[in-house]
Amino acid sequence: MYPNVSARFLATLTQSHAPVCEVSLFLTDGRVEPLAIIDGSVPVDRSQQSRRTCSITVADPSLIPRTPSDKLSVYGARLRIARGVQAGEFRETVPVGVFRIDSVEGDVDEGPVTIQGKSLECIVGDDKFTVPYRASGTAVGAITALIQRSIPDAAVTTASTVVDAAIGARVFDTEGDAWEAVRELATAIGAEVYCDADGTFVIADLPDLLTTPPAWTVAVGDGGAYISAARGMNSDGVYNGVLARGENTEANIAPVSSLVVDGDSGSPTYWDGPFGRRPMFYSSSTLITTGQCTAAATLKLRAAQAPNATANLTSMANPALEPGDIIRVVYMDGTAELHQAHSFTVNLTAGDMAIQTISAKEGT
């Protein structure tokens, strides 16, 4: 959940209110201008390289760029979008993303104009290696260097639960994807990396469904955010063990490995249970200790166990939600479950939202 959201904001989501949206256009010459929109959405998906994308619609056809110097050109301009609520005199917004503008198109005579963009991971991903790139030192230092190689003024922050560590030297090939390199370096310390709603790059671990308190409750009834839900189970792509291995011949470090399995005898994917043993494998030369292999395997397993239960929820829109957030869902029959948000779309002008979750556990 966005950390600076107020309790009154969350309460207002389930009360009578009007959705509000603020869009700022950051020009390449340093100017910032407000942009009035008539519609738009921000899809958010943890599995995508750019975790956030945007599509907004403006009415004015004069905004369609005709030259590279026009303010809505695709040569470096950015958008900052916030979505919020207004109820009487109370108004509060939260950011839903910072985006590089990738396309602008529309009817040149009457409009409207559609603007599409991606969150800032795409800048790092597009900056592919033109010579072999050597990453070394600590994981956080190497990640920060890679991000700031493409965005010199990028802010990079590390969650308090992430423990930095030395990594094995890793040479990434010419033409390699720099963002995939960032992801590999993060895995060495059991973390993931993404650009948050403020445009800050965050190094964090994936919240654990079993131990993390719910960030939000979606419940039926007066004052509840629940609208509808579909529920299912599927074992495709589900694993209950991960073997992570590392070997770094450049540093003359012996091979290391760690097998992490679902050891919870009450879990439906218990390693020695009726689900059977279904391991997956991960290897990287950045892993130079057994502890790093364990951290990497734990991160991979947490995601690989998750798809066994899925739900598609429709709730009142909560623009403060983040992928990975734990949601407590209370159904019409009174039963409760804990879910982990995987993807959702923030509608910038409407009041509901579809949330796709992975993993579910009976909650109270």
C-alpha positions as CSV (number, residue, x, y, z in Angstrom):
1,M,0.0,0.0,0.0
2,Y,1.2,3.5,-0.8
3,P,2.9,4.5,2.6
4,N,1.6,8.0,2.9
5,V,-2.1,7.4,2.4
6,S,-4.4,8.6,5.2
7,A,-7.0,6.5,7.1
8,R,-9.7,9.0,6.0
9,F,-8.7,8.3,2.4
10,L,-9.2,4.6,2.8
11,A,-12.5,5.1,4.6
12,T,-13.8,7.4,1.8
13,L,-13.2,4.8,-0.8
14,T,-16.3,2.9,0.4
15,Q,-18.4,6.0,0.9
16,S,-20.1,8.4,-1.5
17,H,-17.3,10.3,-3.3
18,A,-16.1,11.5,-6.7
19,P,-13.0,10.1,-8.3
20,V,-10.4,12.8,-9.1
21,C,-7.3,12.7,-11.2
22,E,-4.3,14.9,-11.6
23,V,-1.8,14.6,-14.5
24,S,1.4,16.6,-14.8
25,L,3.5,16.8,-18.0
26,F,7.2,17.0,-17.4
27,L,8.9,18.6,-20.5
28,T,12.4,18.0,-21.5
29,D,13.3,21.6,-20.9
30,G,12.4,21.3,-17.2
31,R,8.9,22.9,-17.4
32,V,6.0,21.2,-15.7
33,E,2.4,21.7,-17.0
34,P,-1.0,20.3,-15.9
35,L,-2.8,18.1,-18.4
36,A,-6.6,17.8,-18.4
37,I,-7.8,14.4,-19.4
38,I,-11.2,13.0,-20.2
39,D,-10.5,9.3,-19.6
40,G,-7.6,7.0,-18.7
41,S,-6.3,3.9,-16.9
42,V,-3.1,2.6,-15.3
43,P,-2.7,-1.2,-15.6
44,V,-0.3,-2.5,-12.9
45,D,1.2,-6.0,-13.3
46,R,4.0,-7.4,-11.1
47,S,5.0,-9.9,-13.8
48,Q,5.7,-7.3,-16.5
49,Q,9.1,-5.7,-17.0
50,S,7.5,-2.2,-16.8
51,R,5.3,-2.8,-13.8
52,R,3.0,0.1,-14.7
53,T,1.7,1.4,-18.0
54,C,-0.7,4.2,-18.7
55,S,-3.2,5.1,-21.4
56,I,-4.9,8.5,-21.1
57,T,-7.2,10.5,-23.4
58,V,-7.2,14.2,-23.9
59,A,-9.7,16.3,-25.9
60,D,-7.4,18.9,-27.6
61,P,-6.1,17.7,-31.0
62,S,-3.5,20.5,-31.0
63,L,-1.5,18.4,-28.6
64,I,-0.7,15.8,-31.3
65,P,3.0,16.4,-32.0
66,R,4.1,17.4,-35.4
67,T,7.8,18.0,-34.7
68,P,10.3,16.5,-32.2
69,S,10.3,19.8,-30.2
70,D,6.5,19.7,-29.5
71,K,5.7,19.2,-25.9
72,L,4.0,15.9,-26.2
73,S,6.7,14.3,-28.3
74,V,8.1,10.9,-27.6
75,Y,11.7,12.1,-27.1
76,G,11.9,12.2,-23.4
77,A,8.8,13.8,-22.0
78,R,7.2,12.2,-18.9
79,L,3.9,12.1,-17.1
80,R,3.2,11.9,-13.4
81,I,-0.3,10.7,-12.6
82,A,-2.2,10.8,-9.3
83,R,-5.7,9.4,-8.6
84,G,-7.8,10.1,-5.6
85,V,-11.1,11.0,-4.0
86,Q,-13.2,14.0,-3.3
87,A,-16.1,14.0,-0.8
88,G,-17.4,17.4,0.1
89,E,-14.3,19.5,1.0
90,F,-12.1,16.5,1.6
91,R,-9.8,15.8,-1.3
92,E,-6.8,13.5,-1.3
93,T,-4.8,11.9,-4.1
94,V,-2.0,9.3,-4.3
95,P,0.5,8.8,-7.1
96,V,-0.2,5.9,-9.5
97,G,2.9,6.2,-11.6
98,V,5.6,8.2,-13.4
99,F,5.7,7.3,-17.1
100,R,7.9,7.9,-20.2
101,I,5.6,8.9,-23.1
102,D,5.8,6.3,-25.8
103,S,3.0,7.2,-28.2
104,V,0.6,10.0,-29.0
105,E,-2.0,9.7,-31.6
106,G,-5.6,10.8,-32.5
107,D,-7.8,12.6,-35.0
108,V,-6.0,15.8,-36.0
109,D,-9.2,17.7,-36.6
110,E,-11.6,16.8,-33.8
111,G,-9.6,14.6,-31.4
112,P,-9.6,12.9,-29.0
113,V,-5.9,12.2,-28.5
114,T,-4.6,9.0,-26.8
115,I,-1.3,9.1,-24.9
116,Q,0.5,5.9,-23.8
117,G,3.5,5.4,-21.6
118,K,5.5,2.9,-19.5
119,S,7.0,3.2,-16.0
120,L,10.7,4.0,-15.8
121,E,12.0,0.4,-15.8
122,C,11.7,0.6,-19.6
123,I,14.5,3.2,-19.8
124,V,16.9,0.8,-18.2
125,G,15.6,-2.2,-20.3
126,D,16.0,-0.2,-23.6
127,D,19.6,0.8,-22.7
128,K,21.0,-2.6,-23.8
129,F,24.7,-3.3,-23.4
130,T,26.8,-2.2,-26.4
131,V,29.9,-3.8,-24.8
132,P,30.2,-6.6,-22.2
133,Y,29.2,-5.2,-18.8
134,R,30.8,-6.5,-15.6
135,A,28.9,-6.2,-12.4
136,S,30.6,-6.8,-9.0
137,G,30.7,-5.6,-5.4
138,T,27.5,-5.8,-3.5
139,A,24.1,-6.6,-4.9
140,V,22.6,-3.2,-4.0
141,G,25.6,-1.3,-5.2
142,A,25.6,-3.2,-8.5
143,I,21.8,-2.7,-9.0
144,T,22.1,1.0,-8.2
145,A,25.0,1.4,-10.7
146,L,23.0,-0.3,-13.5
147,I,19.9,1.8,-12.9
148,Q,21.9,5.1,-12.7
149,R,23.9,4.1,-15.8
150,S,20.6,4.7,-17.7
151,I,19.0,7.3,-15.4
152,P,21.8,9.3,-13.6
153,D,19.4,11.1,-11.3
154,A,17.3,8.0,-10.4
155,A,16.4,7.5,-6.7
156,V,17.1,3.9,-5.5
157,T,15.9,2.8,-2.1
158,T,16.2,-0.5,-0.3
159,A,13.5,-2.0,2.0
160,S,14.6,-2.4,5.6
161,T,14.1,-6.2,5.4
162,V,16.6,-6.6,2.6
163,V,20.1,-7.6,3.6
164,D,22.8,-6.5,1.1
165,A,25.7,-8.9,0.3
166,A,28.7,-9.3,-1.9
167,I,28.0,-11.0,-5.2
168,G,30.1,-13.1,-7.6
169,A,31.4,-11.0,-10.5
170,R,29.0,-11.4,-13.5
171,V,29.7,-10.3,-17.1
172,F,26.6,-9.5,-19.1
173,D,26.9,-9.9,-22.9
174,T,26.7,-7.3,-25.5
175,E,23.0,-6.8,-26.6
176,G,21.9,-8.0,-23.1
177,D,18.9,-6.5,-21.4
178,A,20.1,-4.3,-18.6
179,W,16.8,-4.6,-16.6
180,E,17.0,-8.4,-16.7
181,A,20.5,-7.9,-15.3
182,V,19.1,-5.8,-12.5
183,R,16.5,-8.5,-11.7
184,E,19.2,-11.2,-11.6
185,L,21.4,-9.2,-9.2
186,A,18.4,-8.7,-6.9
187,T,17.6,-12.4,-6.9
188,A,21.1,-13.0,-5.4
189,I,19.8,-11.4,-2.2
190,G,16.3,-12.7,-2.4
191,A,14.8,-9.5,-3.6
192,E,12.9,-8.0,-6.5
193,V,13.3,-4.5,-8.1
194,Y,10.6,-2.3,-9.5
195,C,9.7,1.4,-10.0
196,D,7.1,2.5,-7.6
197,A,4.2,5.0,-8.0
198,D,6.5,7.9,-7.1
199,G,9.1,7.0,-9.7
200,T,11.5,5.6,-7.2
201,F,13.3,2.4,-7.8
202,V,12.7,0.0,-4.9
203,I,14.7,-3.1,-3.9
204,A,12.4,-5.2,-1.7
205,D,11.5,-8.7,-0.9
206,L,8.1,-10.2,-1.9
207,P,5.7,-10.0,1.1
208,D,5.0,-13.4,2.6
209,L,1.3,-14.3,2.6
210,L,1.7,-16.3,5.8
211,T,3.4,-13.6,7.9
212,T,2.5,-10.2,6.5
213,P,-0.4,-8.3,7.9
214,P,-3.2,-7.5,5.4
215,A,-2.8,-4.0,3.8
216,W,-6.5,-3.7,3.0
217,T,-9.8,-5.5,3.7
218,V,-12.3,-6.1,0.9
219,A,-15.6,-7.0,2.6
220,V,-19.3,-7.3,1.8
221,G,-21.8,-5.0,3.3
222,D,-22.2,-1.4,4.3
223,G,-18.8,0.3,4.4
224,G,-17.3,-2.6,2.5
225,A,-15.3,-2.4,-0.8
226,Y,-16.4,-5.8,-2.1
227,I,-18.4,-5.9,-5.4
228,S,-17.9,-9.4,-6.8
229,A,-15.4,-12.3,-7.1
230,A,-14.5,-15.3,-9.2
231,R,-12.4,-18.1,-7.6
232,G,-10.4,-20.9,-9.0
233,M,-7.5,-23.4,-8.7
234,N,-4.9,-24.5,-11.2
235,S,-1.7,-26.5,-10.7
236,D,0.0,-25.4,-14.0
237,G,3.2,-23.6,-13.3
238,V,3.1,-24.5,-9.6
239,Y,6.3,-25.7,-7.9
240,N,7.0,-26.7,-4.3
241,G,10.8,-26.7,-4.3
242,V,13.5,-24.6,-5.8
243,L,17.2,-25.6,-6.2
244,A,19.4,-22.5,-6.6
245,R,23.0,-23.0,-7.7
246,G,26.0,-20.7,-8.1
247,E,29.5,-21.2,-9.5
248,N,32.0,-18.4,-10.2
249,T,35.1,-19.6,-12.0
250,E,36.3,-16.0,-12.5
251,A,36.7,-15.6,-8.7
252,N,37.7,-19.2,-8.2
253,I,34.7,-19.9,-5.9
254,A,33.6,-23.4,-5.5
255,P,30.0,-24.4,-6.6
256,V,27.3,-23.7,-4.0
257,S,23.7,-24.7,-3.9
258,S,20.6,-24.8,-1.7
259,L,17.3,-26.6,-2.1
260,V,14.3,-24.8,-0.5
261,V,11.0,-26.7,-0.3
262,D,7.5,-26.3,1.0
263,G,8.0,-27.9,4.4
264,D,4.6,-27.0,5.8
265,S,2.8,-30.3,6.4
266,G,-0.5,-28.4,6.4
267,S,0.1,-26.8,3.0
268,P,-1.5,-28.3,-0.2
269,T,1.9,-28.1,-1.9
270,Y,3.8,-29.8,0.9
271,W,7.0,-31.3,-0.5
272,D,6.3,-34.8,0.9
273,G,2.5,-34.6,0.5
274,P,0.0,-35.8,-2.1
275,F,0.9,-32.9,-4.5
276,G,4.2,-34.7,-5.1
277,R,7.6,-33.2,-5.6
278,R,7.8,-30.6,-8.3
279,P,11.1,-28.8,-8.2
280,M,12.3,-25.9,-10.4
281,F,15.9,-24.7,-10.9
282,Y,17.7,-21.4,-10.9
283,S,21.4,-20.7,-11.4
284,S,23.6,-17.6,-11.5
285,S,27.3,-16.8,-11.1
286,T,26.3,-14.0,-8.8
287,L,25.4,-16.6,-6.1
288,I,28.7,-17.3,-4.2
289,T,27.4,-18.5,-0.8
290,T,24.9,-21.1,0.4
291,G,23.0,-18.3,2.1
292,Q,22.6,-16.4,-1.1
293,C,21.4,-19.6,-2.8
294,T,18.9,-20.0,0.0
295,A,17.6,-16.4,-0.4
296,A,17.3,-16.8,-4.1
297,A,15.5,-20.1,-3.8
298,T,13.1,-18.7,-1.2
299,L,12.2,-15.8,-3.4
300,K,11.6,-18.0,-6.4
301,L,9.6,-20.5,-4.3
302,R,7.4,-17.9,-2.8
303,A,6.2,-16.9,-6.3
304,A,6.2,-20.4,-7.7
305,Q,3.9,-21.7,-5.0
306,A,1.5,-18.9,-5.4
307,P,-0.6,-19.7,-8.5
308,N,-2.3,-22.7,-7.0
309,A,-5.3,-20.5,-6.1
310,T,-6.4,-17.5,-8.0
311,A,-9.2,-14.9,-7.7
312,N,-10.5,-12.1,-9.8
313,L,-12.0,-9.5,-7.5
314,T,-14.0,-6.5,-8.4
315,S,-13.9,-3.9,-5.6
316,M,-14.2,-0.2,-5.1
317,A,-11.1,1.5,-6.7
318,N,-8.1,1.8,-4.4
319,P,-5.3,3.6,-6.2
320,A,-3.0,3.2,-3.2
321,L,-2.8,-0.6,-3.8
322,E,0.6,-2.1,-4.7
323,P,1.3,-5.5,-6.4
324,G,2.3,-7.9,-3.7
325,D,0.0,-6.3,-1.1
326,I,-1.8,-8.8,1.1
327,I,-5.6,-8.4,0.9
328,R,-8.2,-9.9,3.3
329,V,-11.3,-10.8,1.4
330,V,-14.6,-11.4,3.2
331,Y,-17.2,-13.1,1.0
332,M,-21.0,-13.0,1.2
333,D,-21.2,-16.2,3.2
334,G,-18.9,-14.7,5.9
335,T,-15.8,-16.7,5.0
336,A,-12.5,-14.9,4.8
337,E,-9.4,-15.5,2.8
338,L,-6.0,-13.8,2.4
339,H,-4.9,-13.0,-1.1
340,Q,-1.9,-11.4,-2.7
341,A,-2.5,-8.8,-5.3
342,H,-0.8,-9.6,-8.6
343,S,-2.2,-7.2,-11.1
344,F,-5.0,-4.7,-11.4
345,T,-6.1,-1.6,-13.4
346,V,-6.6,1.8,-11.8
347,N,-9.4,3.5,-13.7
348,L,-8.7,7.2,-13.6
349,T,-12.3,8.4,-14.0
350,A,-14.5,5.6,-12.6
351,G,-15.1,4.1,-9.2
352,D,-14.4,0.4,-9.4
353,M,-11.4,-1.8,-10.1
354,A,-10.6,-5.4,-11.1
355,I,-7.9,-7.1,-9.1
356,Q,-6.2,-10.4,-10.1
357,T,-4.7,-12.2,-7.1
358,I,-2.5,-15.2,-6.8
359,S,-2.4,-17.6,-3.8
360,A,-5.0,-17.8,-1.1
361,K,-5.2,-19.0,2.4
362,E,-8.0,-19.2,4.8
363,G,-8.0,-16.0,6.9
364,T,-9.9,-14.7,10.0
